[in-house]
Amino acid sequence: MKNIIFITIGILSLTLGAIGIFLPVLPTTPFVLLSAGCFSISSPRLSEKLTRSRIFGSYIQNYRYKTGVPHKAKIRAILFLWFGLILSMILIKTLLMTVVLLIR
């Protein structure tokens, strides 16, 4: 029963982490690390699969070896942020909101 609970929590937190990749208000890393912890307790097979994952494996490796966020990921995050801000400015088309977005 304990394994089922931890696997369920791991899958739910991994799902939230995956959503967090696309939604800037939802953090990805804490959910992926929670999943890794739950899977390491309940299922070594799922833990290994998550660690070797092309998408989520780097989050776990960066945490384990205390290397932090890679420079390439920081650049991508900043570019994605600016793309979202500029797209918002184009779609909203009001001077006040454009100023607010530029100031932020």
C-alpha positions as CSV (number, residue, x, y, z in Angstrom):
1,M,0.0,0.0,0.0
2,K,2.9,2.4,0.8
3,N,4.4,1.8,-2.6
4,I,1.1,2.6,-4.4
5,I,0.8,5.9,-2.4
6,F,4.4,7.0,-3.2
7,I,4.0,6.0,-6.9
8,T,0.8,8.0,-7.1
9,I,2.3,11.0,-5.5
10,G,5.4,10.7,-7.8
11,I,3.2,10.5,-10.9
12,L,1.1,13.5,-9.8
13,S,4.1,15.6,-9.0
14,L,5.8,14.6,-12.3
15,T,2.7,15.7,-14.2
16,L,2.7,19.0,-12.4
17,G,6.4,19.4,-13.2
18,A,5.8,18.7,-16.9
19,I,3.0,21.3,-16.9
20,G,5.5,23.7,-15.1
21,I,7.8,23.5,-18.1
22,F,5.2,25.5,-20.1
23,L,3.6,27.6,-17.4
24,P,6.0,30.0,-15.8
25,V,3.9,30.3,-12.6
26,L,4.3,26.6,-11.8
27,P,7.8,25.5,-10.8
28,T,9.2,22.4,-12.5
29,T,12.3,21.5,-10.4
30,P,10.6,20.9,-7.0
31,F,7.9,18.7,-8.5
32,V,10.5,16.6,-10.4
33,L,12.7,16.3,-7.3
34,L,9.6,15.2,-5.3
35,S,8.9,12.6,-7.9
36,A,12.4,11.3,-7.8
37,G,12.2,11.0,-4.0
38,C,8.9,9.2,-4.2
39,F,10.1,6.8,-6.9
40,S,13.4,6.1,-5.1
41,I,11.3,4.9,-2.0
42,S,8.7,3.0,-3.9
43,S,10.1,1.8,-7.3
44,P,13.8,1.6,-8.2
45,R,12.7,0.9,-11.8
46,L,10.7,4.2,-12.1
47,S,13.5,6.0,-10.2
48,E,16.1,4.9,-12.7
49,K,13.8,5.6,-15.7
50,L,13.2,9.2,-14.4
51,T,16.9,9.8,-13.8
52,R,17.7,8.7,-17.3
53,S,14.9,10.7,-18.8
54,R,15.9,13.1,-21.6
55,I,13.6,15.7,-20.3
56,F,13.7,15.4,-16.5
57,G,17.0,13.7,-15.9
58,S,19.0,16.9,-16.0
59,Y,17.0,18.4,-13.2
60,I,17.9,15.5,-10.9
61,Q,21.5,15.4,-11.9
62,N,22.0,19.1,-11.4
63,Y,20.5,18.8,-7.9
64,R,22.5,15.7,-7.0
65,Y,25.8,17.1,-8.1
66,K,25.1,20.7,-7.0
67,T,25.9,22.1,-10.4
68,G,23.0,24.5,-10.6
69,V,21.1,25.6,-13.7
70,P,23.2,25.3,-16.9
71,H,24.0,28.5,-18.8
72,K,22.2,27.2,-21.9
73,A,19.0,26.7,-19.8
74,K,19.3,30.2,-18.4
75,I,19.5,31.7,-21.8
76,R,16.5,29.7,-23.1
77,A,14.5,30.8,-20.1
78,I,15.2,34.4,-20.6
79,L,14.5,34.2,-24.3
80,F,11.2,32.4,-23.6
81,L,10.3,35.1,-21.0
82,W,11.0,37.9,-23.5
83,F,9.1,36.1,-26.3
84,G,6.1,35.9,-23.9
85,L,6.3,39.6,-22.9
86,I,6.6,40.8,-26.5
87,L,3.7,38.5,-27.6
88,S,1.6,39.9,-24.8
89,M,2.4,43.5,-25.8
90,I,1.4,42.8,-29.4
91,L,-1.8,41.0,-28.5
92,I,-3.0,43.5,-25.8
93,K,-2.2,46.7,-27.8
94,T,-2.8,49.1,-24.9
95,L,-0.1,51.6,-24.0
96,L,-0.5,51.2,-20.2
97,M,-0.1,47.4,-20.4
98,T,2.9,47.7,-22.7
99,V,4.5,50.1,-20.2
100,V,3.7,47.7,-17.3
101,L,5.2,44.8,-19.2
102,L,8.3,46.7,-20.1
103,I,8.9,47.8,-16.5
104,R,8.5,44.3,-15.1
